[in-house]
Amino acid sequence: MNRLAGILLALAAIVLGTYFFGWKGAILGTSAVIFYLLLQFSQLMRVMRTAQNSPLGHVSSAIMLNSKLHAGMKLIDLIRMCKSLGIKVGQDTYRWTDIGGDAVDVVMERGVVARWALIRAHEPESAAPADTPAA
């Protein structure tokens, strides 16, 4: 949700609660806002607990990560998908590597994915035609 919309909804809950039910409504609106913030915090802690149990900058398949990424994806969704934190390799650039050596560099701008690049460990060599003597 947009940050400004969230703030406006929180203020509207408190103001409308106060208008319709007095001080009891203000307390109810404030309680609803605090409950929502606690839910968001709990979700963040669950994702970070999952990321804690895996190696830093590791992903099961860099190619699958590359195919699932899209511009505008939030950082929390990226960490949830990778199940680990990325290794910082540059200004706002993070890297996830798989066992085969393939990696994905993700550039974040304002907490969302702006662009990414797949880095292959080694390009598969095409089968070269065998030299056969002319008959």
Residue pairs with C-beta under 8 A, 6 or more apart in sequence:
10 33
10 36
13 29
13 32
13 33
14 26
14 29
14 30
14 33
15 29
16 25
16 29
17 24
17 25
17 26
17 27
17 28
17 29
17 30
18 25
18 26
18 29
19 25
21 28
43 76
44 76
47 76
47 79
47 80
48 79
50 80
50 83
51 79
51 82
51 83
51 84
51 85
53 83
54 83
54 84
55 84
56 84
56 85
56 86
56 87
57 84
57 85
57 86
57 87
57 94
57 95
57 96
57 97
58 84
58 96
58 97
58 98
59 65
59 82
59 83
59 84
59 96
59 97
59 98
59 104
60 83
60 98
61 98
61 102
62 96
62 97
62 98
62 100
62 102
62 103
62 104
62 118
62 119
63 98
63 102
63 118
65 81
65 82
65 96
65 104
66 104
66 116
66 118
68 81
69 78
69 104
69 106
69 113
69 116
70 113
71 112
71 113
71 114
71 115
72 112
72 113
73 112
73 113
74 111
74 112
74 113
75 108
75 111
75 112
75 113
78 86
78 106
78 113
79 85
82 96
84 96
85 94
86 94
86 95
86 96
86 106
87 94
87 95
87 96
87 97
88 94
89 95
89 105
92 107
92 108
92 109
93 105
93 106
93 107
93 108
94 105
94 106
94 108
95 103
95 104
95 105
95 106
96 103
96 104
96 106
97 103
100 121
101 121
101 122
102 118
102 119
102 120
102 121
103 118
103 119
103 121
104 116
104 117
104 118
104 119
105 116
105 117
105 119
106 113
106 115
106 116
107 113
107 114
107 115
107 116
108 114
